[in-house]
């Protein structure tokens, strides 16, 4: 899933909820893409079953003035991509 493009500057914290439960749990990755350079960077990753219920992930970021970024989430199970 990709989110809208944002113009950012300074320090930010991205918080999100996730659930990774079950024997076929794979990985969850959070990326950001710099829309000016086209560079995509992995910001956060978690693999394997994390127990029942929901948890909160958090990523601290720092961006330069006027930087335009897009965030994306990608999940993969042992059988499927999400």
C-alpha positions as CSV (number, residue, x, y, z in Angstrom):
1,X,0.0,0.0,0.0
2,X,1.3,3.5,-0.9
3,X,0.2,6.6,0.8
4,X,-0.1,10.1,-0.6
5,X,3.0,12.3,-1.3
6,X,3.9,14.7,1.5
7,X,6.1,17.8,1.6
8,X,8.1,17.5,4.8
9,X,11.0,19.2,6.7
10,X,12.5,18.4,10.0
11,X,11.9,15.6,12.5
12,X,8.9,13.2,12.2
13,X,7.7,10.1,13.9
14,X,5.6,7.6,11.9
15,X,3.4,5.4,14.2
16,X,1.3,2.5,12.9
17,X,-0.5,-0.6,14.2
18,X,0.2,-4.1,12.9
19,X,-0.8,-7.7,13.7
20,X,1.4,-10.6,12.8
21,X,-0.1,-13.7,14.1
22,X,-0.2,-17.2,12.7
23,X,2.1,-20.0,11.6
24,X,2.5,-18.6,8.0
25,X,3.4,-15.1,9.2
26,X,6.1,-13.7,7.0
27,X,7.4,-10.1,7.1
28,X,6.2,-6.5,7.2
29,X,8.3,-3.7,5.7
30,X,7.8,0.1,5.8
31,X,9.5,2.1,3.1
32,X,9.7,5.8,2.1
33,X,10.4,7.0,-1.3
34,X,12.0,10.4,-2.0
35,X,9.9,11.7,-4.9
36,X,12.7,14.0,-6.2
37,X,15.4,11.4,-6.5
38,X,13.2,8.3,-6.9
39,X,15.3,6.6,-4.1
40,X,13.3,4.1,-2.0
41,X,14.6,3.3,1.5
42,X,13.6,0.6,4.0
43,X,12.8,2.3,7.3
44,X,11.5,-0.6,9.4
45,X,11.1,-4.4,9.1
46,X,9.8,-7.2,11.2
47,X,9.7,-10.9,10.4
48,X,7.8,-13.9,11.9
49,X,4.9,-14.4,14.3
50,X,4.7,-11.6,16.9
51,X,1.9,-13.1,19.0
52,X,-1.8,-12.5,19.2
53,X,-3.4,-9.0,19.1
54,X,-2.2,-5.7,17.7
55,X,1.2,-3.9,18.4
56,X,2.5,-0.5,17.5
57,X,5.5,0.2,15.3
58,X,7.3,3.5,15.4
59,X,10.0,5.1,13.1
60,X,11.8,8.3,13.8
61,X,12.8,10.2,10.6
62,X,14.5,13.5,9.7
63,X,13.9,15.2,6.4
64,X,15.5,18.2,4.7
65,X,13.5,21.3,3.8
66,X,11.0,20.8,1.0
67,X,11.6,17.1,0.6
68,X,8.7,15.3,-0.9
69,X,8.2,11.7,0.3
70,X,5.8,8.9,-0.1
71,X,5.4,6.1,2.5
72,X,4.6,2.5,1.7
73,X,3.8,-0.7,3.6
74,X,4.4,-4.2,2.2
75,X,3.6,-7.5,3.9
76,X,4.5,-11.0,2.8
77,X,3.3,-14.3,4.3
78,X,4.9,-17.6,3.5
79,X,2.2,-18.0,0.8
80,X,1.0,-14.5,-0.2
81,X,2.1,-10.9,-0.7
82,X,-0.1,-8.3,0.9
